[in-house]
Amino acid sequence: MTLPDSLTVLDHPLIRHKLHLLRDVSTPSKLFREVVMELTMLMTYEVTRDLDEKEVEVRTPLETFTARRLGGPELVVVPILRAGLGMVEGVLRLLPHALVGHVGLSRDEESLQPVEYYFNLPPDPEERRFLVVDPMLATGGSASAAVAGLRSRGATRVSLMCLVAAPEGVRALAEAHPEVPVFAAALDRELNDQGFILPGLGDAGDRLYGTR
């Protein structure tokens, strides 16, 4: 299967273990939410490997030392509503000073295309780094629309983190935004006729919040 170079699948035993719990239909909403947060934390560790750093002088109990700390543009986590909200806490556990934006998209009943109904970002987006989060990258429509919305508002550094991706969604996002890196915990087989990822984990929003 040939896929764009923009995709990185984070293959690790702990990630695979957490993901199997999310796939299990018997996992209750409470545990599902907890595991989404834990899996997001594990992924964030890898996704942020290229964060900018700067040198600072610190004094240890024994001497002065040149250490490294995070620097550069502030990170903004941008969940695609509503399922993306379940991933925000996992990022903030590791990066508590990160900012949070929100993107709301609905599907037009006739065109079946995503329609923006809410978009809220911190000021000066051109000076920040954005991490879009959504559990599922299925058709790629919502992700592409979210990135386009960020671009139109001045964002230049955008990445996407999802838990499960379908090949169709990866290709669609790469075609629309080839410069956007995509990080996934798993690349699944395909989409079914209803646009659900197979084998997938069902509707992530419903499973997070117990709405079905």
C-alpha positions as CSV (number, residue, x, y, z in Angstrom):
1,M,0.0,0.0,0.0
2,T,1.6,3.3,-1.2
3,L,0.8,6.2,1.1
4,P,2.0,9.8,1.3
5,D,5.3,10.5,3.1
6,S,3.3,12.9,5.3
7,L,2.0,9.9,7.4
8,T,3.8,8.6,10.4
9,V,2.3,5.6,12.3
10,L,3.5,5.5,15.9
11,D,4.2,1.9,16.4
12,H,4.9,1.0,20.1
13,P,3.7,-1.8,22.4
14,L,2.0,0.6,24.8
15,I,0.2,2.4,22.0
16,R,-1.0,-0.9,20.5
17,H,-2.2,-2.0,24.0
18,K,-4.2,1.2,24.6
19,L,-5.6,1.0,21.1
20,H,-6.9,-2.6,21.6
21,L,-9.0,-1.3,24.5
22,L,-10.5,1.4,22.4
23,R,-11.4,-1.1,19.7
24,D,-13.2,-3.5,22.1
25,V,-16.9,-2.9,21.8
26,S,-17.3,-3.8,25.5
27,T,-15.2,-1.0,26.8
28,P,-17.5,1.4,28.7
29,S,-17.4,5.2,28.1
30,K,-15.6,6.0,31.3
31,L,-12.7,3.7,30.5
32,F,-12.8,4.8,26.8
33,R,-12.3,8.4,27.8
34,E,-9.4,7.5,30.1
35,V,-7.7,5.4,27.5
36,V,-8.1,8.1,24.8
37,M,-6.4,10.6,27.2
38,E,-3.6,8.1,28.0
39,L,-3.0,7.2,24.3
40,T,-3.0,10.9,23.4
41,M,-0.3,11.4,26.0
42,L,1.9,8.6,24.6
43,M,1.5,10.0,21.1
44,T,2.2,13.6,22.1
45,Y,5.6,12.5,23.3
46,E,6.5,11.4,19.8
47,V,4.6,14.1,17.9
48,T,6.4,16.9,19.7
49,R,10.0,15.7,19.1
50,D,10.8,18.7,16.9
51,L,9.6,21.4,19.3
52,D,11.9,24.3,19.4
53,E,14.3,24.6,22.3
54,K,16.5,27.3,23.8
55,E,19.4,27.2,26.2
56,V,19.1,28.6,29.7
57,E,21.4,28.8,32.7
58,V,20.2,27.0,35.8
59,R,21.9,26.4,39.1
60,T,21.9,22.8,40.4
61,P,22.6,22.1,44.1
62,L,26.3,21.8,43.0
63,E,27.0,24.1,40.1
64,T,25.7,26.2,37.3
65,F,24.6,24.3,34.2
66,T,23.5,25.1,30.7
67,A,20.2,23.4,30.3
68,R,17.6,23.3,27.5
69,R,13.9,24.2,27.8
70,L,11.1,24.6,25.3
71,G,11.2,27.8,23.3
72,G,9.9,29.1,20.0
73,P,6.2,29.5,19.0
74,E,3.5,28.5,21.4
75,L,1.7,25.3,20.7
76,V,-2.1,25.5,20.1
77,V,-4.1,22.3,20.4
78,V,-7.2,22.5,18.1
79,P,-9.8,19.7,18.6
80,I,-12.3,19.2,15.8
81,L,-15.6,19.1,17.7
82,R,-16.9,17.1,19.3
83,A,-14.8,13.9,19.4
84,G,-11.5,15.8,19.3
85,L,-12.3,17.2,22.8
86,G,-11.5,13.8,24.2
87,M,-7.8,14.2,23.1
88,V,-7.1,17.7,24.5
89,E,-6.4,16.7,28.1
90,G,-3.8,14.2,27.0
91,V,-1.8,16.9,25.3
92,L,-2.3,19.3,28.2
93,R,-1.0,16.8,30.7
94,L,2.4,17.0,29.0
95,L,2.2,20.6,27.8
96,P,0.1,22.5,30.4
97,H,0.9,25.9,29.0
98,A,-0.3,25.0,25.5
99,L,-3.3,27.1,24.3
100,V,-6.5,25.6,23.0
101,G,-8.6,26.5,19.9
102,H,-11.8,24.9,18.7
103,V,-13.1,24.0,15.3
104,G,-16.8,23.1,14.8
105,L,-17.8,21.4,11.5
106,S,-21.2,19.9,10.4
107,R,-22.0,18.0,7.3
108,D,-24.2,19.6,4.6
109,E,-27.1,17.2,3.9
110,E,-27.1,17.8,0.2
111,S,-23.4,18.2,-0.7
112,L,-22.2,16.0,2.2
113,Q,-19.3,18.4,2.6
114,P,-18.1,19.8,5.9
115,V,-19.5,23.2,6.8
116,E,-17.9,25.4,9.4
117,Y,-20.2,26.6,12.3
118,Y,-17.6,27.5,14.9
119,F,-13.9,28.6,14.7
120,N,-12.1,30.1,17.7
121,L,-8.3,30.6,17.9
122,P,-5.9,32.5,20.0
123,P,-4.7,35.8,18.5
124,D,-1.7,36.0,16.1
125,P,-2.1,32.5,14.6
126,E,0.8,33.3,12.2
127,E,3.2,33.2,15.2
128,R,2.0,29.9,16.6
129,R,2.3,26.2,16.0
130,F,-1.0,24.2,15.7
131,L,-1.8,20.6,16.4
132,V,-5.2,19.5,15.1
133,V,-6.6,16.6,17.0
134,D,-9.4,14.2,16.0
135,P,-9.7,10.5,17.0
136,M,-10.6,9.4,13.4
137,L,-9.2,10.4,10.0
138,A,-11.8,8.7,7.9
139,T,-12.7,10.5,4.6
140,G,-10.4,13.4,5.4
141,G,-13.1,15.9,4.7
142,S,-13.2,17.4,8.2
143,A,-9.5,17.4,8.7
144,S,-9.0,19.1,5.3
145,A,-11.6,21.7,6.2
146,A,-10.0,22.4,9.6
147,V,-6.6,22.9,8.1
148,A,-8.0,25.1,5.4
149,G,-9.7,27.2,8.1
150,L,-6.4,27.5,10.0
151,R,-4.6,28.5,6.8
152,S,-7.1,31.1,5.9
153,R,-6.6,32.7,9.3
154,G,-2.8,32.9,8.9
155,A,-1.5,29.7,10.4
156,T,1.6,28.3,8.7
157,R,2.7,25.5,11.0
158,V,0.0,22.8,11.3
159,S,0.1,19.1,12.1
160,L,-2.6,16.5,12.6
161,M,-2.8,13.8,15.3
162,C,-5.4,11.1,15.1
163,L,-5.8,7.7,16.8
164,V,-7.0,5.7,13.8
165,A,-6.6,6.6,10.1
166,A,-8.0,5.2,6.9
167,P,-5.9,5.1,3.7
168,E,-8.6,7.2,1.9
169,G,-8.4,9.9,4.5
170,V,-4.6,10.0,4.5
171,R,-4.6,10.4,0.7
172,A,-7.4,13.0,0.7
173,L,-5.6,15.2,3.3
174,A,-2.3,14.9,1.6
175,E,-3.8,15.9,-1.7
176,A,-5.4,19.0,-0.2
177,H,-2.6,19.9,2.2
178,P,0.6,18.0,1.3
179,E,2.7,20.0,3.8
180,V,0.7,18.9,6.8
181,P,2.3,16.0,8.8
182,V,-0.1,13.3,10.0
183,F,0.5,11.2,13.1
184,A,-1.7,8.1,13.7
185,A,-1.6,5.3,16.3
186,A,-2.9,2.9,13.6
187,L,-3.5,2.8,9.9
188,D,-6.6,0.7,9.3
189,R,-7.8,-1.2,6.3
190,E,-10.5,0.8,4.6
191,L,-13.7,2.8,4.8
192,N,-17.1,1.0,4.5
193,D,-20.0,2.4,2.5
194,Q,-21.1,4.6,5.4
195,G,-17.7,6.2,5.7
196,F,-16.7,4.3,8.9
197,I,-13.2,3.0,9.3
198,L,-12.7,-0.8,9.2
199,P,-11.9,-2.4,11.6
200,G,-11.9,1.0,13.4
201,L,-13.4,1.6,16.8
202,G,-16.9,2.9,16.0
203,D,-18.1,6.4,16.4
204,A,-15.5,8.0,18.7
205,G,-17.8,10.8,19.8
206,D,-20.6,8.5,20.8
207,R,-18.3,6.1,22.7
208,L,-16.6,9.0,24.5
209,Y,-19.8,10.6,25.7
210,G,-22.1,7.6,25.9
211,T,-24.6,9.1,23.4
212,R,-25.5,5.9,21.6
